[in-house]
Amino acid sequence: MSKPNLIIIHGFLQSFSCFPKFIEDLKPHFNILLIDLPGYGKNNNTNINDIEQYLEFIYQEITSSYKLNINRKINLLGWSLGGNISILLANKYPEFFNKLFLLCSNPCFVKSNSNNYGMNKDIFLNFYNNIQSNIKKTSDKFLKLQLLGLDKDEFKKQYLNLKKFFESQKIPNIETLVFNLKLLNKDIRPILENINNEIYYILAEKDNLIPIEILEYFQDIKKDQDKLFIIPNATHVPMLTNKDMLQSYLFEFG
């Protein structure tokens, strides 16, 4: 039997080149395609500021890949911002995508009057401004924020690992990052609630970006076939800090 297809979509600022061991361990189990979003990696010179064109570009990246068994539907693993993009893709191309694995992702990332499960708006706006004025300093703070919750020694170890891989990639330009943040500021809960895909919500217990309290919302909207997991003691980057447990979920349900 051929392996299932798994498209992996990265988050804000980081491609999955930051997590090579995680990807390598998945390869015996899946036909994997890593997507570089517009402005990242091999698509670093591609600037798209229209959401429909953005999704069409990603769709073309997927369909043009020779790695996939086109007779089988595509499963999507979206991390953080990549989870939001996965929801939008599944909505736009419902006949093409199968299961969605939404990893540390929030369909309404910024807190509002109708959303208690998000980042404080003032903190988000401060980050939005800082990334434009000092990308290097702000990106370093972002790396550290993803690891908060680890003990001191583990934090230092994982931060150095993450920083090494992060610095080996080309940082997207300001236009790309601003567009990404605008995507995160978009409330896509109505879209999530109306797609028919089988969805696996995977949260991290100590995530400082996606509050664990969002579990209540996911429980309210999940369909009978959907599943919800919390990775204990994990931060926003479980593919670095809790790789084995995260992979066990993917192996079981992929």
C-alpha positions as CSV (number, residue, x, y, z in Angstrom):
1,M,0.0,0.0,0.0
2,S,1.3,3.4,-0.9
3,K,2.1,5.9,1.8
4,P,-0.5,8.7,2.6
5,N,0.3,12.2,1.3
6,L,1.2,14.8,3.9
7,I,1.6,18.5,3.0
8,I,3.4,20.4,5.8
9,I,2.9,24.2,6.0
10,H,5.1,26.2,8.3
11,G,4.3,29.1,10.6
12,F,5.4,32.7,10.9
13,L,9.1,33.5,10.4
14,Q,10.2,29.8,10.3
15,S,10.2,27.2,7.6
16,F,10.4,23.5,8.6
17,S,14.1,23.5,7.9
18,C,14.3,24.5,11.6
19,F,13.1,21.0,12.5
20,P,15.1,18.6,10.3
21,K,14.9,15.6,12.7
22,F,11.2,15.8,12.9
23,I,10.8,15.8,9.1
24,E,13.3,13.0,8.7
25,D,11.5,10.7,11.1
26,L,8.2,11.3,9.2
27,K,9.5,10.3,5.8
28,P,9.2,6.5,6.2
29,H,5.5,6.9,7.0
30,F,4.3,9.6,4.5
31,N,4.9,11.1,1.1
32,I,5.9,14.5,2.4
33,L,5.9,17.8,0.7
34,L,7.2,20.8,2.6
35,I,5.6,24.0,1.4
36,D,7.7,27.2,1.4
37,L,5.1,30.0,1.7
38,P,5.4,33.0,-0.6
39,G,8.4,35.0,0.7
40,Y,10.1,32.0,2.3
41,G,12.8,29.6,1.3
42,K,12.9,28.8,-2.4
43,N,10.0,31.3,-2.8
44,N,11.8,34.1,-1.0
45,N,11.5,36.4,-4.0
46,T,7.7,35.8,-4.4
47,N,5.7,38.6,-2.9
48,I,1.9,38.2,-2.9
49,N,-0.4,40.5,-0.9
50,D,-3.8,39.2,-2.1
51,I,-5.2,36.2,-0.2
52,E,-6.8,34.5,-3.2
53,Q,-3.6,34.7,-5.2
54,Y,-1.7,33.5,-2.1
55,L,-3.8,30.4,-1.8
56,E,-3.7,29.8,-5.5
57,F,0.1,29.9,-5.5
58,I,0.3,27.3,-2.7
59,Y,-2.2,25.1,-4.5
60,Q,-0.1,25.2,-7.6
61,E,3.0,24.4,-5.5
62,I,1.2,21.3,-4.3
63,T,-0.3,20.1,-7.5
64,S,2.9,20.5,-9.5
65,S,4.8,18.2,-7.1
66,Y,6.0,14.9,-8.5
67,K,6.3,13.4,-4.9
68,L,2.6,13.0,-4.4
69,N,0.3,10.1,-5.3
70,I,-2.4,12.1,-7.1
71,N,-4.9,9.2,-6.8
72,R,-5.0,9.8,-3.0
73,K,-6.4,12.9,-1.3
74,I,-4.0,15.2,0.5
75,N,-3.6,15.5,4.3
76,L,-2.5,18.9,5.6
77,L,-0.4,19.5,8.7
78,G,-0.4,23.3,9.4
79,W,1.7,24.7,12.3
80,S,0.6,28.0,13.8
81,L,0.0,30.4,10.9
82,G,0.2,27.3,8.7
83,G,-2.8,25.9,10.4
84,N,-4.8,29.0,9.5
85,I,-3.6,28.7,5.9
86,S,-4.6,25.0,5.9
87,I,-8.2,26.0,6.9
88,L,-8.4,28.5,4.1
89,L,-7.0,26.0,1.6
90,A,-9.5,23.3,2.6
91,N,-12.3,25.8,2.2
92,K,-11.1,26.9,-1.2
93,Y,-10.4,23.4,-2.6
94,P,-12.7,21.1,-0.7
95,E,-12.4,18.2,-3.3
96,F,-8.6,18.1,-2.9
97,F,-7.8,18.0,0.8
98,N,-8.7,15.3,3.3
99,K,-7.6,15.4,7.0
100,L,-6.4,18.6,8.6
101,F,-3.8,18.5,11.5
102,L,-4.0,21.9,13.1
103,L,-0.9,22.2,15.3
104,C,-0.7,25.0,17.8
105,S,-3.1,27.0,15.7
106,N,-5.8,29.6,16.5
107,P,-8.4,30.6,13.9
108,C,-8.8,33.9,15.7
109,F,-5.3,34.7,16.8
110,V,-6.0,38.1,18.3
111,K,-8.4,38.6,21.3
112,S,-11.5,40.6,20.6
113,N,-15.0,41.2,22.1
114,S,-16.1,38.0,20.5
115,N,-12.9,36.0,21.2
116,N,-11.4,35.4,24.6
117,Y,-8.9,32.8,23.3
118,G,-6.3,34.9,21.7
119,M,-3.3,37.3,22.1
120,N,-4.0,40.6,23.7
121,K,-4.6,43.2,20.9
122,D,-2.1,45.7,22.3
123,I,0.7,43.0,22.5
124,F,-0.1,42.0,18.9
125,L,0.0,45.6,17.6
126,N,3.3,46.2,19.5
127,F,4.8,43.1,17.8
128,Y,3.4,44.2,14.5
129,N,5.2,47.5,14.8
130,N,8.4,46.1,16.2
131,I,8.9,43.5,13.4
132,Q,8.9,46.4,11.0
133,S,11.4,48.6,12.9
134,N,13.8,45.9,14.1
135,I,13.3,42.6,12.5
136,K,16.4,40.9,14.0
137,K,15.7,41.8,17.6
138,T,12.0,41.1,17.3
139,S,12.5,37.7,15.6
140,D,14.9,36.7,18.4
141,K,12.3,37.6,21.0
142,F,9.8,35.5,19.0
143,L,12.1,32.5,19.1
144,K,12.4,32.8,22.9
145,L,8.7,33.3,23.3
146,Q,8.0,29.9,21.6
147,L,10.1,28.1,24.2
148,L,8.8,29.8,27.4
149,G,7.7,27.2,29.9
150,L,10.8,25.0,29.7
151,D,13.1,24.8,32.6
152,K,16.2,27.0,32.4
153,D,18.7,24.4,31.1
154,E,16.3,22.9,28.5
155,F,15.3,26.4,27.4
156,K,18.9,27.3,26.8
157,K,19.6,24.1,24.9
158,Q,16.5,24.3,22.7
159,Y,16.9,28.1,22.1
160,L,20.4,27.5,20.8
161,N,19.2,24.7,18.5
162,L,16.3,26.7,17.2
163,K,18.5,29.8,16.7
164,K,21.1,27.8,14.7
165,F,18.6,26.5,12.2
166,F,16.7,29.8,12.1
167,E,19.8,31.7,11.2
168,S,20.6,29.2,8.4
169,Q,17.5,30.3,6.5
170,K,16.9,33.6,4.7
171,I,14.6,35.8,6.7
172,P,11.5,36.9,4.7
173,N,11.2,40.6,3.8
174,I,9.1,43.0,5.7
175,E,6.3,43.0,3.2
176,T,5.9,39.2,3.6
177,L,5.9,39.4,7.4
178,V,3.4,42.2,7.5
179,F,1.1,40.2,5.2
180,N,1.5,37.1,7.4
181,L,0.5,39.1,10.5
182,K,-2.5,40.5,8.7
183,L,-3.5,36.9,7.9
184,L,-3.1,36.0,11.6
185,N,-5.3,39.0,12.5
186,K,-8.1,37.7,10.3
187,D,-11.0,35.9,12.1
188,I,-11.5,32.6,10.2
189,R,-13.7,30.9,12.8
190,P,-16.7,30.9,10.5
191,I,-14.7,29.2,7.8
192,L,-13.3,26.5,10.2
193,E,-16.8,25.8,11.5
194,N,-18.2,25.2,8.0
195,I,-15.6,23.0,6.4
196,N,-16.3,19.2,6.3
197,N,-12.8,17.9,6.7
198,E,-11.8,15.5,9.5
199,I,-9.8,17.7,11.8
200,Y,-7.2,16.9,14.4
201,Y,-6.7,19.8,16.8
202,I,-3.2,19.5,18.5
203,L,-2.5,21.9,21.3
204,A,0.6,22.3,23.5
205,E,0.1,22.6,27.3
206,K,2.6,25.4,27.9
207,D,2.1,27.3,24.6
208,N,2.6,31.0,25.2
209,L,1.1,32.0,21.8
210,I,-2.0,29.7,21.6
211,P,-3.7,29.6,25.0
212,I,-4.7,26.2,26.2
213,E,-8.1,27.6,27.1
214,I,-9.0,27.5,23.4
215,L,-9.7,23.8,24.1
216,E,-13.2,25.0,25.2
217,Y,-13.9,26.5,21.8
218,F,-12.6,23.5,19.8
219,Q,-14.7,21.2,22.0
220,D,-17.8,23.2,21.2
221,I,-17.3,23.2,17.4
222,K,-15.7,19.8,16.8
223,K,-17.6,17.2,14.7
224,D,-18.0,13.6,15.8
225,Q,-15.1,12.5,13.6
226,D,-12.7,15.2,14.8
227,K,-10.2,14.7,17.6
228,L,-8.5,16.9,20.1
229,F,-5.1,16.3,21.7
230,I,-3.0,18.2,24.3
231,I,0.7,17.5,24.3
232,P,1.8,17.7,28.0
233,N,4.6,20.1,29.0
234,A,5.0,21.2,25.3
235,T,5.6,24.7,24.1
236,H,4.7,26.3,20.8
237,V,7.3,24.1,19.0
238,P,6.4,20.5,20.0
239,M,8.2,19.2,16.8
240,L,11.4,20.4,18.6
241,T,10.6,19.7,22.3
242,N,8.1,16.8,22.1
243,K,8.8,15.3,18.8
244,D,8.0,11.6,19.6
245,M,4.6,12.3,21.1
246,L,3.6,14.5,18.2
247,Q,4.7,12.0,15.7
248,S,2.8,9.2,17.4
249,Y,-0.4,11.2,16.8
250,L,0.4,11.6,13.1
251,F,1.4,7.9,12.6
252,E,-1.8,6.8,14.3
253,F,-4.3,8.9,12.4
254,G,-2.4,10.0,9.2
